[in-house]
Amino acid sequence: MQDLQALTEAIKVGNRADATRITQEHIDAGTPARDILDALIAGMDDVGRRFKANEIFVPEVLIAARAMKESMERLEPLLVKEGIKPEFTAVIGTVQGDLHDIGKNLVAMMWRGANIGVIDLGTNVQPDKFVQAVQEHGAKLVGLSALLTTTMPAMQTTIDAIRSAGLGDVKVVIGGAPVTQDFADRIGADGYAPDAATAVEVAKKVVAV
């Protein structure tokens, strides 16, 4: 059986076959689920760092995320058995009127890779759907994505709906090509992520606050 560093390396290079095999070997050998999870997260942390530094690009991130996903599918039953849960739950979606999802999908993958539970509502999501999902899943974070300047106002509408529903403790992070920190400040968002790698740091920071 290979050590856990080999699992981390398999995630870093997106080797799904090795990642799932090593994950299963450790499960069969009785390695604590927390240790296996930490090795997986370490791999995705490195992917996020290199993506942010422009050392790798979207295809490499997607490949690594798939390896992480398949390993997590093997590990999840053990995590449940040992009572290990994600740090917190986030709801994510592209706002009403916008059908773009590549950036949103990348952020969702990066969040999952950082042990954040993710409820992905897809695209063209109405404000009340975000509110319902937060209430249903007890989410602490909402991620709003928009690629069109014409759909950016829907971010404001969604934030207003969340606050009006009495969910003031829920943090909101926004992102997308036309979105800026200034816009985030103006509409009352708790955080702004210029890219998927930064979204992990921003999510953990705002929830911790």
Secondary structure as the mmCIF struct_conf table of DSSP 4:
data_model
#
loop_
_struct_conf.conf_type_id
_struct_conf.id
_struct_conf.beg_label_comp_id
_struct_conf.beg_label_asym_id
_struct_conf.beg_label_seq_id
_struct_conf.end_label_comp_id
_struct_conf.end_label_asym_id
_struct_conf.end_label_seq_id
HELX_RH_AL_P HELX_RH_AL_P1 LEU A 4 VAL A 13
TURN_TY1_P TURN_TY1_P1 GLY A 14 GLY A 14
HELX_RH_AL_P HELX_RH_AL_P2 ARG A 16 ALA A 29
TURN_TY1_P TURN_TY1_P2 GLY A 30 GLY A 30
HELX_RH_AL_P HELX_RH_AL_P3 ALA A 33 LYS A 52
TURN_TY1_P TURN_TY1_P3 ALA A 53 ASN A 54
BEND BEND1 GLU A 55 ILE A 56
HELX_RH_AL_P HELX_RH_AL_P4 VAL A 58 LYS A 81
TURN_TY1_P TURN_TY1_P4 GLU A 82 GLY A 83
BEND BEND2 GLU A 87 GLU A 87
STRN STRN1 THR A 89 THR A 94
STRN STRN2 VAL A 95 VAL A 95
TURN_TY1_P TURN_TY1_P5 GLN A 96 GLY A 97
HELX_RH_AL_P HELX_RH_AL_P5 ILE A 102 GLY A 113
TURN_TY1_P TURN_TY1_P6 ALA A 114 ASN A 115
STRN STRN3 GLY A 117 ASP A 120
BEND BEND3 THR A 123 ASN A 124
STRN STRN4 VAL A 125 VAL A 125
HELX_RH_AL_P HELX_RH_AL_P6 PRO A 127 HIS A 137
TURN_TY1_P TURN_TY1_P7 GLY A 138 GLY A 138
BEND BEND4 LYS A 140 LYS A 140
STRN STRN5 LEU A 141 SER A 145
BEND BEND5 LEU A 148 LEU A 148
HELX_RH_3T_P HELX_RH_3T_P1 THR A 149 THR A 151
TURN_TY1_P TURN_TY1_P8 MET A 152 MET A 152
HELX_RH_AL_P HELX_RH_AL_P7 PRO A 153 SER A 164
TURN_TY1_P TURN_TY1_P9 ALA A 165 GLY A 166
TURN_TY1_P TURN_TY1_P10 GLY A 168 ASP A 169
BEND BEND6 VAL A 170 VAL A 170
STRN STRN6 LYS A 171 GLY A 175
TURN_TY1_P TURN_TY1_P11 ALA A 177 PRO A 178
HELX_RH_AL_P HELX_RH_AL_P8 GLN A 181 ILE A 187
TURN_TY1_P TURN_TY1_P12 GLY A 188 GLY A 188
BEND BEND7 ASP A 190 ASP A 190
STRN STRN7 GLY A 191 TYR A 192
BEND BEND8 PRO A 194 ASP A 195
HELX_RH_AL_P HELX_RH_AL_P9 ALA A 196 ALA A 208
#
